[in-house]
Amino acid sequence: MRKLTKISGFLNLPGIIQKVAACFFCKVATFWNNPQFVGFIAGLNKEIKSSTGLPLTKKDEFAWIDLFEESKAQVKTLKLQIDEKEKELDMMVFKLYHLNDVEIEIVYNS
């Protein structure tokens, strides 16, 4: 019932404040519905529980959102760099073996 009161109080906020708050709640909902973030928090909670016995609070989970997103961005950047280097290496091998376009296509499609 208390949550319902908070939500109805939120709905009575003045225009711009309500829009900003709605945006914030959408972002939070996105994180909590994101399987990657949920898995990350579950793993983190498991490790913390095994050492201290206390799980993360929702406030603590908020603190991890930025770190999670930053790490996710770094992983994405590294993956793009790895993919680029793999393509360069493939081209070097194709050149070494004097493969033509048809042969290269066969390699990629097999």
matplotlib code that plots the C-alpha trace (Angstrom):
import matplotlib.pyplot as plt

x = [0.0, 2.9, 4.3, 0.9, 0.9, 4.4, 3.4, 0.2, 2.2, 4.6, 1.7, 0.7, 4.1, 4.2, 4.7, 8.5, 9.4, 7.0, 8.7, 12.2, 11.1, 9.4, 12.5, 14.5, 12.1, 12.2, 16.0, 15.9, 13.3, 15.4, 18.4, 16.4, 14.8, 18.2, 19.2, 22.9, 22.6, 20.4, 23.0, 25.8, 24.0, 23.1, 26.8, 27.9, 25.4, 26.5, 30.1, 29.3, 27.0, 29.7, 32.2, 30.0, 26.7, 24.7, 23.3, 23.4, 20.6, 18.8, 20.7, 24.0, 22.8, 22.2, 25.9, 26.9, 24.9, 27.5, 30.4, 28.4, 27.6, 31.2, 32.6, 30.0, 31.1, 34.8, 34.0, 32.1, 35.1, 37.5, 35.3, 35.2, 39.0, 39.4, 37.1, 39.0, 42.3, 40.9, 39.8, 43.3, 44.8, 42.4, 43.4, 47.1, 46.6, 44.5, 47.3, 49.9, 48.2, 47.2, 43.5, 41.1, 37.7, 35.9, 38.2, 37.9, 34.1, 34.3, 36.4, 34.0, 30.9, 32.3]
y = [0.0, 2.3, 1.9, 2.7, 6.0, 6.8, 6.1, 8.1, 10.9, 10.7, 11.0, 14.3, 16.0, 19.1, 18.6, 18.8, 17.1, 14.3, 13.8, 13.8, 11.3, 9.1, 9.1, 8.1, 5.3, 4.0, 3.8, 2.0, -0.5, -1.1, -2.0, -4.3, -6.0, -6.3, -10.0, -9.1, -6.6, -8.9, -11.7, -9.4, -8.3, -11.9, -13.0, -10.0, -10.7, -14.4, -13.3, -10.7, -13.1, -15.7, -13.2, -10.9, -12.7, -9.6, -9.1, -5.8, -3.3, -1.7, 1.5, -0.5, -1.9, 1.6, 2.4, -0.5, 0.6, 3.1, 0.6, -2.1, 0.2, 1.5, -2.0, -3.1, -0.3, -1.2, -4.8, -3.7, -1.5, -4.4, -6.8, -4.4, -4.1, -7.9, -8.3, -5.7, -7.4, -10.8, -9.4, -8.0, -11.3, -13.1, -10.8, -11.4, -15.1, -14.8, -12.7, -15.2, -18.0, -15.9, -16.6, -14.8, -13.4, -16.6, -18.7, -16.1, -16.3, -20.1, -19.8, -17.3, -19.4, -22.7]
z = [0.0, 0.8, -2.7, -4.2, -2.2, -3.5, -7.1, -6.8, -5.3, -8.2, -10.7, -9.1, -9.7, -11.9, -15.6, -16.1, -12.9, -13.7, -17.1, -15.6, -12.9, -15.5, -17.6, -14.6, -13.7, -17.3, -17.1, -13.8, -15.1, -18.2, -16.0, -13.7, -16.8, -18.6, -18.2, -18.4, -15.5, -13.5, -14.0, -13.1, -9.9, -9.0, -9.4, -7.4, -4.6, -4.5, -4.0, -1.4, 0.5, 0.7, 2.2, 4.3, 4.5, 3.5, -0.1, -1.9, -1.2, -4.1, -3.3, -3.7, -7.0, -8.3, -7.5, -9.7, -12.8, -14.0, -13.5, -15.4, -18.3, -18.5, -18.4, -21.0, -23.3, -22.9, -23.7, -26.9, -27.9, -27.4, -29.3, -32.3, -32.2, -32.0, -34.9, -37.0, -36.2, -37.2, -40.5, -41.1, -40.2, -42.6, -45.4, -44.7, -44.9, -48.1, -49.6, -48.5, -50.2, -53.2, -52.9, -55.3, -54.4, -55.2, -52.9, -50.1, -50.4, -50.1, -47.0, -45.3, -46.3, -45.0]

ax = plt.figure().add_subplot(projection="3d")
ax.plot(x, y, z, "-o")
ax.set_aspect("equal")
plt.show()
